[in-house]
Amino acid sequence: MNKKIKNKLMILAVIMAITSLAFGCKKPEPDDPTVVTTATPAPTSDITDAPSLTEEPTTAPDVTDVPAPTDTPTQEPTAAPTAEPTSAPTPVKASIDDVLKVYDEYLDSYFEDNFDYHLSGRFNLALIDDDDIPELLITCNSSDGIDMFRYTDEGDIQYVGSFESGGMLPYISRKNIVCSSYSDSYVQDLEYFEIGEDGTTHLLAELHVDYLPDETANYFINGEQTDSDKFFEFQDTIFNNENYEGFYFAESQPYDAFFRSNRPAVLSTMYETALNGQTYNGYIPENIDNLMGEWQLESYKTINKTTFDTESFIPTSSFSATLNSAYDFSYRFEDTLSGYDYVVESIGNVMTYCDYQIAGDAPTEFFYCVSNDAGNPMAFITYYEDETNVLCLELVLFTGDETNADYHLFYTKAE
């Protein structure tokens, strides 16, 4: 494929294969019976569709068309009476504390109904429309759609829609525009939606690309074939050539033990980050810099899943692990001593803070959860100083059905 084409598309949409799940998230029904349940335009039987961005604004009626008052003054007026303008009642401004409380409670309901995903689920706050009341974005894992919720004037939570994502939902902050996308090696579909003031969705444009074997592509705008220049020019006008922000699965807050024990602080920080035009990337400890770089494997032990017996080993080969950033941890390990014949290599795993008490006798003051592409936990990392004040890193590997044992790997900082 032409690299220029691919690079241009990656600015506004995720180019990745989406792994289909056998079962998607089940969304708890909010209290509001008029909620919208898909990202397609809502039916018009009860409410008016949200206006298109291209519609001309309506103008106020001329004051000469307003009927004169029915009561005639007893004295001759010095000037012709004019109609007093009437204004719609101003909604009571929501307290951000109330908004965050409603979202906080709903997160529990959401993940109780999707318990199988509560370890891999992520959420974040975003300022999609032009007020300071954030929208809530939730997904079960990186290959599922992203669900959007909003806080209503009545103090309820409203389901706006579920958007195809591949782990990312681009949007222009405070402009009510989001991009739902699907991509694989052969096609790319982009759907741009405007979110109305009442929470309904209005489809602005559909863009489609067919990638051909000869590394060319066919481009379509709203079903009509076009050339690449017009395609990208049209794509730029939708976002008004502005830099977009986005919900990123890998860098959003997991619904984990850390959040559940620090809920107000996490939500408040998440909101303040959105107000500052940034995206909250989950909890990152201040001393994470101490862990950057390469770590050398010194020893490891196995813990039998049935008997819980432990056995320790000194590796015969040199293995290392590397922490490149707060969201990028790579390691390789091969067990040739215990009889389990276990080999694992993992590169660029997503990492998030957590405090699950499942690492045996390892210190529990701090943990990182290492997840695979689907958001499922693969390993946990903790670090500490040993009795000689040497900084140590411990990696706890969960082997699933590969072996009948879990592994604890012990590292020291490489020279």
Order of alpha helices (4+ residues) and beta strands (2+ residues): alpha-alpha-beta-beta-beta-beta-beta-beta-beta-beta-beta-beta-alpha-beta-beta-alpha-alpha-beta-beta-beta-beta-beta-beta-beta-beta-beta
